[in-house]
Amino acid sequence: MVRVDVKGCASFVQEADYAKYVTKALDAFDVLKNETGAGNDFLGWKKLPRQITERELHQYESIRDKWVKKGVDLVIAIGIGGSYLGAKCVIEALSHNFARQLKRKDAPEVVFAGNNLSEEYLAELMDLAAERNVACIVISKSGTTTEPAVAFRVVKQLIESRYGKAEAADRIVAITDAHKGALKTLSTQENYETFVVPDNVGGRFSVLTPVGLLPICVAGFDIKALVEGAQDAMKGLGIKSDKNPAVIYAAMRNCLLTELGKSTEILVNYNPKLTFVAEWWKQLYGESEGKDGKGIFPASVNNTADLHSMGQFIQEGSRLMFETVLHVERAQRSVVIEADPQDLDQLNFLAGKHVEHCNHMAELGTVLAHIDGGVPQMQVCIEKVDAFNLGGLLYFFEFACGISAYVLGVNPFNQPGVEAYKKNMFALLEKPGYEEATKAIKERL
């Protein structure tokens, strides 16, 4: 299971202050466990790992196998926010870093669309699709969210024009509302295979629903192991204790914020495979806690690369942040540094050592340097980067997020601020029904 180490905060935080926040976190644990807090109608994610059935997993595998038989080698997954970040982070973490260059074709390549409104991105996606055998997973509760709706209109037209409407229906899967919405209506009309986004699971908590599991499965990865990892985490994190990793993490981050004014949390990784885990984490915590004038700003760095860029600011800039280091205990591949007769690079002192040993020493050296520079340090530790450990890590961050937000005093499961930009965008695009807003916003320009 995930471990949390807060020794790197000991020189900054008084024990009595931390104990106070542990008590708050245990109280928040009760609120989350008993489902008595704000947003308690969006707690379906808590029980998901135990509710996922073999039959459900087999359905995802059947779609993958059907598309493989058709020769599909490119699946376009369309969604935004939580409708793509969970799948993206798992696929990136489990993929060979150079799979595309090696032209590995063990399963279809999954690419993402509908997460931006860049015309160049969409045009270049069409360039790729023109050379590949294509299928599509479209993810939208309503079917009218602008970014994925635009992308799906373009991708749907491409698939229908190339394969015909009957075959297109076999190449498009929709993940949407069970009963209502534009995408549900279209899916029924066109006879798309359809999966349901549960009403009680918000997008940023949806990685263990079809939203995440289907694209991950289609990409060729072990969703059973991912679910088993989440089940293991669910069992451990469900115990009320001051040793519970989610309680420790929630307590310390709120203590650092309130007692020391540390308003930015930097999630640090030392493995490029975890880059999109940080992107997923930023949405999870940013959207869950950033409201009512409160919250910890979530940021991330990829070390050791960013030690040569952001490292200067973290070491000596304004003291507004703390760091949470994603520590991976062991690598799954082996590269040993060999001796060189000339030793021009002066690295023979490392001869015989694994590169990952050097990586760990860079991590430890950075943690100590940043503590000396006034930056508290936490560690979130997993054994290795595989499906089982990722399942546990994702569930840990979700569970800890609920506790942390309740300690902070906000509803973890709403996002009222997300709508503000949409109203302005619709007014500027002169969407029907926004005539007064269009007039008002144009007067501001």
LONUBA-405938 format. One line per field, with one value per residue (C-alpha): residue number from 1; residue in one letter; chain; x, y, z. Coordinates in steps of 0.5 Angstrom, whole numbers, plus 2048, in hexadecimal, padded with zeros to 3 digits. Last residue first. Layout:
<atoms>
num = NUM;...
residu = a;...
chaine = A;...
px = X;...
py = Y;...
pz = Z;...
</atoms>
This chain:
<atoms>
num = 445;444;443;442;441;440;439;438;437;436;435;434;433;432;431;430;429;428;427;426;425;424;423;422;421;420;419;418;417;416;415;414;413;412;411;410;409;408;407;406;405;404;403;402;401;400;399;398;397;396;395;394;393;392;391;390;389;388;387;386;385;384;383;382;381;380;379;378;377;376;375;374;373;372;371;370;369;368;367;366;365;364;363;362;361;360;359;358;357;356;355;354;353;352;351;350;349;348;347;346;345;344;343;342;341;340;339;338;337;336;335;334;333;332;331;330;329;328;327;326;325;324;323;322;321;320;319;318;317;316;315;314;313;312;311;310;309;308;307;306;305;304;303;302;301;300;299;298;297;296;295;294;293;292;291;290;289;288;287;286;285;284;283;282;281;280;279;278;277;276;275;274;273;272;271;270;269;268;267;266;265;264;263;262;261;260;259;258;257;256;255;254;253;252;251;250;249;248;247;246;245;244;243;242;241;240;239;238;237;236;235;234;233;232;231;230;229;228;227;226;225;224;223;222;221;220;219;218;217;216;215;214;213;212;211;210;209;208;207;206;205;204;203;202;201;200;199;198;197;196;195;194;193;192;191;190;189;188;187;186;185;184;183;182;181;180;179;178;177;176;175;174;173;172;171;170;169;168;167;166;165;164;163;162;161;160;159;158;157;156;155;154;153;152;151;150;149;148;147;146;145;144;143;142;141;140;139;138;137;136;135;134;133;132;131;130;129;128;127;126;125;124;123;122;121;120;119;118;117;116;115;114;113;112;111;110;109;108;107;106;105;104;103;102;101;100;99;98;97;96;95;94;93;92;91;90;89;88;87;86;85;84;83;82;81;80;79;78;77;76;75;74;73;72;71;70;69;68;67;66;65;64;63;62;61;60;59;58;57;56;55;54;53;52;51;50;49;48;47;46;45;44;43;42;41;40;39;38;37;36;35;34;33;32;31;30;29;28;27;26;25;24;23;22;21;20;19;18;17;16;15;14;13;12;11;10;9;8;7;6;5;4;3;2;1
residu = l;r;e;k;i;a;k;t;a;e;e;y;g;p;k;e;l;l;a;f;m;n;k;k;y;a;e;v;g;p;q;n;f;p;n;v;g;l;v;y;a;s;i;g;c;a;f;e;f;f;y;l;l;g;g;l;n;f;a;d;v;k;e;i;c;v;q;m;q;p;v;g;g;d;i;h;a;l;v;t;g;l;e;a;m;h;n;c;h;e;v;h;k;g;a;l;f;n;l;q;d;l;d;q;p;d;a;e;i;v;v;s;r;q;a;r;e;v;h;l;v;t;e;f;m;l;r;s;g;e;q;i;f;q;g;m;s;h;l;d;a;t;n;n;v;s;a;p;f;i;g;k;g;d;k;g;e;s;e;g;y;l;q;k;w;w;e;a;v;f;t;l;k;p;n;y;n;v;l;i;e;t;s;k;g;l;e;t;l;l;c;n;r;m;a;a;y;i;v;a;p;n;k;d;s;k;i;g;l;g;k;m;a;d;q;a;g;e;v;l;a;k;i;d;f;g;a;v;c;i;p;l;l;g;v;p;t;l;v;s;f;r;g;g;v;n;d;p;v;v;f;t;e;y;n;e;q;t;s;l;t;k;l;a;g;k;h;a;d;t;i;a;v;i;r;d;a;a;e;a;k;g;y;r;s;e;i;l;q;k;v;v;r;f;a;v;a;p;e;t;t;t;g;s;k;s;i;v;i;c;a;v;n;r;e;a;a;l;d;m;l;e;a;l;y;e;e;s;l;n;n;g;a;f;v;v;e;p;a;d;k;r;k;l;q;r;a;f;n;h;s;l;a;e;i;v;c;k;a;g;l;y;s;g;g;i;g;i;a;i;v;l;d;v;g;k;k;v;w;k;d;r;i;s;e;y;q;h;l;e;r;e;t;i;q;r;p;l;k;k;w;g;l;f;d;n;g;a;g;t;e;n;k;l;v;d;f;a;d;l;a;k;t;v;y;k;a;y;d;a;e;q;v;f;s;a;c;g;k;v;d;v;r;v;m
chaine = A;A;A;A;A;A;A;A;A;A;A;A;A;A;A;A;A;A;A;A;A;A;A;A;A;A;A;A;A;A;A;A;A;A;A;A;A;A;A;A;A;A;A;A;A;A;A;A;A;A;A;A;A;A;A;A;A;A;A;A;A;A;A;A;A;A;A;A;A;A;A;A;A;A;A;A;A;A;A;A;A;A;A;A;A;A;A;A;A;A;A;A;A;A;A;A;A;A;A;A;A;A;A;A;A;A;A;A;A;A;A;A;A;A;A;A;A;A;A;A;A;A;A;A;A;A;A;A;A;A;A;A;A;A;A;A;A;A;A;A;A;A;A;A;A;A;A;A;A;A;A;A;A;A;A;A;A;A;A;A;A;A;A;A;A;A;A;A;A;A;A;A;A;A;A;A;A;A;A;A;A;A;A;A;A;A;A;A;A;A;A;A;A;A;A;A;A;A;A;A;A;A;A;A;A;A;A;A;A;A;A;A;A;A;A;A;A;A;A;A;A;A;A;A;A;A;A;A;A;A;A;A;A;A;A;A;A;A;A;A;A;A;A;A;A;A;A;A;A;A;A;A;A;A;A;A;A;A;A;A;A;A;A;A;A;A;A;A;A;A;A;A;A;A;A;A;A;A;A;A;A;A;A;A;A;A;A;A;A;A;A;A;A;A;A;A;A;A;A;A;A;A;A;A;A;A;A;A;A;A;A;A;A;A;A;A;A;A;A;A;A;A;A;A;A;A;A;A;A;A;A;A;A;A;A;A;A;A;A;A;A;A;A;A;A;A;A;A;A;A;A;A;A;A;A;A;A;A;A;A;A;A;A;A;A;A;A;A;A;A;A;A;A;A;A;A;A;A;A;A;A;A;A;A;A;A;A;A;A;A;A;A;A;A;A;A;A;A;A;A;A;A;A;A;A;A;A;A;A;A;A;A;A;A;A;A;A;A;A;A;A;A;A;A;A;A;A;A;A;A;A;A;A;A;A;A;A;A;A;A;A;A;A;A;A
px = 7E4;7DF;7DA;7DA;7D9;7D2;7D0;7D2;7CF;7C8;7C8;7CA;7C4;7C7;7CF;7D2;7D9;7DB;7D5;7D7;7DE;7DC;7D7;7DC;7E1;7DD;7DA;7E1;7E0;7DA;7DE;7DB;7DE;7E3;7DE;7E2;7E4;7EC;7EB;7E5;7EA;7EF;7EB;7E8;7EF;7F2;7ED;7EE;7F6;7F6;7F1;7F6;7FC;7F9;7F7;7FE;801;7FD;7FE;806;80B;80E;80E;80A;80C;809;80E;80D;812;812;816;81A;821;824;81D;81E;826;824;81E;823;828;823;820;827;829;823;825;82C;82A;825;82B;82D;834;83A;83E;83C;843;845;841;846;843;84A;84B;850;84F;847;844;83D;836;831;82A;825;81D;817;81A;819;816;813;812;80D;810;80B;80E;80C;80B;80B;812;813;819;820;81F;819;81A;821;81E;819;81E;824;820;81B;81E;820;81A;813;810;809;804;7FE;7FB;7F9;7F2;7ED;7E9;7E3;7E6;7EC;7EC;7E8;7EA;7F1;7F2;7F0;7F2;7F9;7F9;7F7;7FD;802;800;801;809;809;80D;812;815;818;811;80F;808;809;804;803;800;805;802;806;800;7FB;7FE;803;7FE;7F9;7FE;800;7F9;7F7;7FE;7FD;7F6;7F7;7FD;7F9;7FD;7F9;7F4;7ED;7ED;7EA;7F1;7F4;7EE;7ED;7F5;7F4;7EE;7F1;7F7;7F2;7EF;7F6;7F7;7F1;7F2;7F8;7FA;7F9;7F7;7F0;7F0;7F2;7ED;7E8;7EA;7EA;7E3;7E1;7E1;7E8;7EB;7E4;7E6;7E8;7E1;7DD;7DA;7D3;7CF;7D3;7D6;7D3;7D5;7D2;7D3;7D1;7CA;7CA;7C4;7C5;7CC;7C9;7C4;7CA;7CE;7C9;7C7;7C3;7C2;7C8;7CD;7D3;7D9;7D8;7DB;7DD;7DF;7D9;7D5;7DA;7D9;7D1;7D3;7D8;7DF;7E3;7DE;7DB;7E1;7E3;7DD;7DD;7E4;7E2;7DB;7DF;7E4;7DF;7DB;7E1;7E3;7DC;7D9;7D2;7D2;7D0;7D4;7D9;7DE;7DF;7E3;7E5;7E8;7ED;7F1;7F7;7FA;7F4;7F4;7FB;7F9;7F2;7F6;7FA;7F4;7F1;7F8;7F8;7F1;7F3;7EC;7EF;7ED;7E9;7EE;7F3;7F7;7F6;7FB;7F8;7FB;801;803;80A;80D;814;813;80C;80E;813;812;80E;807;805;805;803;7FD;7FB;7FC;7F8;7F2;7F2;7F2;7ED;7E6;7E9;7EA;7E8;7E6;7E7;7EB;7ED;7EF;7F5;7F7;7F0;7F2;7EA;7ED;7F0;7E9;7E6;7EB;7EB;7E3;7E3;7E9;7E4;7DE;7E3;7E4;7DD;7DC;7E1;7DE;7DF;7DC;7E2;7E6;7E0;7DE;7E1;7E0;7D8;7D9;7D6;7CF;7D4;7D5;7D6;7D7;7D3;7D6;7D8;7DF;7E0;7DD;7E1;7E7;7E6;7E6;7ED;7EF;7EE;7F1;7F7;7F7;7F7;7FD;801;800;803;809;80B;80C;812;818;813;811;816;814;80D;80D;807;806;802;800
py = 85A;85B;85D;857;853;856;855;84E;84D;850;84B;845;841;83F;83E;845;842;848;846;83F;840;845;840;83A;83E;83E;837;834;838;834;82E;829;823;825;82A;82E;82F;82E;827;825;826;822;81C;81C;81D;818;813;815;815;80E;80B;80E;80B;804;803;806;800;7FB;7FD;7FE;804;801;800;806;80C;813;817;81E;824;82B;830;835;834;82F;82B;82C;82A;823;821;823;81E;819;819;81A;814;810;812;80F;809;808;809;802;803;7FF;805;80B;80D;80C;813;818;819;818;811;80F;807;808;804;802;805;7FF;800;7FB;7FC;7FB;801;801;805;80A;810;815;81B;820;827;82D;834;83C;83D;842;840;83C;835;834;83A;837;830;833;832;82E;82A;829;824;820;820;821;827;828;82D;82D;833;832;834;839;840;83C;837;833;82D;828;82B;82C;826;821;825;826;81E;81C;821;81E;817;81A;81A;814;810;815;812;817;81A;820;823;82A;82C;834;838;837;83C;839;837;836;834;82F;82C;82B;827;823;821;81F;81B;818;816;813;80F;80C;80C;811;80B;80A;804;805;807;800;7FC;802;801;7FA;7FB;800;7FC;7F6;7FB;7FD;7F5;7F4;7FA;7F6;7FB;7FA;801;7FE;7FD;804;807;803;803;80B;80D;806;808;807;80E;811;816;81C;81B;81A;814;813;814;80E;80F;80A;805;805;801;806;804;80B;80D;80B;80E;814;815;813;818;81E;81C;818;811;80D;813;812;80E;80D;807;809;803;7FF;805;807;800;802;809;808;807;80D;812;80F;80F;816;819;816;819;820;820;81D;822;828;824;823;82A;82D;829;827;81F;81F;81A;81A;815;813;80D;80C;808;809;805;809;80E;813;813;816;81C;81C;81D;823;826;826;828;82E;830;830;830;82B;825;822;81E;818;813;80B;807;800;7FA;7F6;7FB;7FD;802;803;80A;80A;805;80A;80B;804;805;804;80B;80E;80A;80B;813;813;80F;813;819;818;819;81C;822;822;81C;818;812;811;80A;808;801;7FE;7F8;7F6;7F0;7F5;7F9;7F3;7F1;7F8;7F8;7F1;7F3;7F9;7F4;7EF;7F4;7F5;7ED;7ED;7F2;7F9;7FA;7F9;7FE;803;804;80B;80D;80D;813;819;819;81B;822;825;820;81A;815;810;80F;816;819;814;816;81D;81C;818;81E;823;81F;81E;825;826;821;825;82C;828;825;82C;82C;82F;82A;824;825;820;81B;81B;814;811;80A;807;800
pz = 7CD;7D3;7CE;7CB;7D1;7D3;7CC;7CC;7D3;7D0;7CA;7CE;7CC;7C5;7C6;7C4;7C4;7C9;7CD;7CD;7CF;7D5;7D8;7D7;7DA;7E1;7E1;7E4;7EA;7ED;7EE;7F2;7F6;7FB;7FF;803;80A;809;80E;809;803;806;808;801;7FE;802;7FF;7F8;7F9;7FC;7F6;7F1;7F5;7F6;7EE;7EC;7F1;7EE;7E6;7E7;7E9;7EF;7F7;7F8;7FD;7FE;801;805;805;808;804;808;804;808;807;800;800;804;7FF;7F9;7FC;7FD;7F6;7F3;7F7;7F5;7ED;7EE;7F1;7EB;7E6;7E9;7EC;7E9;7E8;7EB;7ED;7E6;7E5;7E3;7DC;7D9;7DD;7D8;7D9;7DA;7DF;7DE;7E1;7E2;7DF;7E2;7E0;7E5;7EA;7F1;7F7;7F3;7F7;7F5;7F9;7FC;7FC;800;7FE;7FF;801;7FC;7F8;7FA;7F9;7F6;7F1;7EF;7EE;7E9;7E3;7E4;7EA;7E5;7E1;7E8;7E9;7E5;7E9;7EB;7EE;7F2;7F5;7FC;7FE;800;7FD;7FD;7F8;7F6;7FA;7F5;7EF;7F0;7F4;7EF;7E9;7EC;7ED;7E6;7E4;7E9;7E6;7DF;7E1;7E4;7DF;7DF;7E5;7EB;7ED;7F1;7F3;7F5;7FA;7FA;800;805;80A;810;815;810;80A;80D;812;80C;808;80E;810;809;808;80F;80F;808;80A;810;816;81A;819;816;812;80B;808;808;805;800;7FE;7FD;7F8;7F5;7F3;7F1;7EC;7E9;7E9;7E5;7E0;7DE;7D8;7D0;7CE;7CD;7D5;7D7;7D2;7D5;7DD;7DD;7DB;7DC;7E4;7E8;7E5;7E7;7ED;7E9;7E5;7EB;7ED;7F0;7E9;7E6;7DF;7DC;7D6;7CF;7C9;7C3;7C0;7BC;7BF;7C6;7C6;7C3;7C9;7CE;7CB;7CB;7D2;7D6;7D9;7DB;7DA;7D6;7D3;7CC;7C8;7C0;7BB;7BB;7B9;7B4;7B1;7AF;7AE;7A9;7AA;7A7;7A7;7AE;7B1;7AF;7B0;7B7;7B9;7B7;7BB;7C0;7C1;7C1;7C6;7CA;7CB;7CB;7D1;7CD;7CE;7D5;7D9;7D4;7D2;7CA;7C9;7C2;7BC;7B7;7B2;7B1;7AB;7AB;7B3;7B3;7AF;7B2;7B9;7B6;7B4;7BB;7BE;7B9;7BB;7C2;7C6;7CC;7CF;7CA;7C7;7CA;7C7;7C8;7C4;7C3;7C6;7C6;7C0;7C2;7BD;7C1;7C0;7C2;7C8;7CA;7D2;7D2;7D5;7DC;7DE;7D8;7D8;7DF;7DF;7D8;7DB;7E1;7DD;7D8;7DA;7E1;7DD;7D6;7D1;7CB;7CA;7C3;7C2;7BD;7BB;7B9;7B5;7B5;7B9;7BE;7BF;7C1;7C6;7C9;7C9;7CC;7D1;7D4;7D5;7D8;7DD;7DF;7DF;7E4;7E8;7EB;7F2;7F6;7F3;7F2;7F9;7FB;7F3;7F5;7FA;7F5;7F9;800;7FC;803;809;80C;808;80E;80B;809;80F;814;810;811;818;818;813;819;81E;81A;819;820;821;81B;820;826;822;820;818;815;817;817;80F;80C;811;80E;80A;807;805;7FF;800
</atoms>
